[in-house]
Amino acid sequence: MLNVAIIGASGYTGVELARILCNHPQVCLTAATSRQYAGIPLSEVFPNLRGKTDLICENLSVPELCARADLFFAAVPHKTAMDLVPQLLEKGKKVVDLSADFRLRDVTVYEEWYQKHSSPEFIKEAVYGLPERYRSQIRDARLVANPGCYPTSIVLALAPLLEKGIIDPTTIIIDSKSGTTGAGRSAAVGTLFCEVHDGFKAYKVGGIHRHLPEIEQELSAASGSKVTISFTPHLLPISRGILSTSYATLTDPISADTIRGLYQDTYQKESFVRVLPENCFPATQHVRGSNFCDIGFAIDRRSNRIITISTIDNIVKGAAGQAVQNMNLMCGFAEETGLGGAPFFP
């Protein structure tokens, strides 16, 4: 059994990690840290975990943590992670970091969008944790930078088209919608029930969302040239789920069957990407609680554009589930272990 720990267990990602890891047959969850809830059982903080774990939330030092586990999920905010993760690596531990601190390969870009990086020497070592794109590197990594939720949904849909030159990379427009768990668990007026119920709104409009450079980094890698996109996120009045609609101009006439064949060839061996049949489009309720990404598309012949639609559960494939998928690869487990459950429905 592999001993694992969650650093920052009191958020939505933390509880989702605990839920998945408590059912994982090859790991033992040995620590869950929280300053706010130190001394309180994790199952009291999150009653859905009653009968699944008897862990007590603790505020542990790095040496205390390292005595408890061999692999760590760092579910802490950016800035906190960049100071913590190097200490764990220096003790010979493996880390899946769920913050943004090691996702961007260019430290200058990171500092433009976030803040000064205190551990830039670890950025080159970090592997971007999208298994469908970087599986072989993840297997050999000791530090994996778990992708953001919006980038996961978008990159899986657009990367195959960019790699084959099917779309013009200068024409990409992306419209994404997320459930309120994407804003975290801390109380904020903008995510109060009465503020979001019966409503739908855009936010971070005008190219200012912090996931934008991450999306462009990965789409540029797929394209082989610099990609600049228009990206607008929206807040849905639901708890979990992301649906991303992307638009791009086709470079040449192409049939829908050819594109569907490309997606099927790309993802036929992937356990967690489902390419939908013709005239069938993804919906958030069909991936809820699962590690799946569903992808569908249509071609608008009038405008010569392709419209891709992809959906994930933002706190499973967009966070905790993908983190466990990465852990499985890093530790030599079957990639699907602990993640095989069907989506919740309804």
Secondary structure by P-SEA (a helix, b strand, c coil): cbbbbbcccccaaaaaaaaaaaaccccccccccccccccccccccccccccccccccccccaaaaaaccccccccccaaaaaacaaaaaaabbbbbccccccccccaaaaaaccccccccccccccccccccccaaaaaaccccccccaaaaacccccaaaaaaccccccbbbbbbbbccccccccccccccccccccccccccccccccaaaaaaaaaaaaaccbbbbbbbbbbcccccbbbbbbbbbbcccccaaaaaaaaaaaccccccbbbbcccbbbbccccccccbbbbbbcccccccbbbbbbbccccccccaaaaaaaaaaaaccccccccccccccc
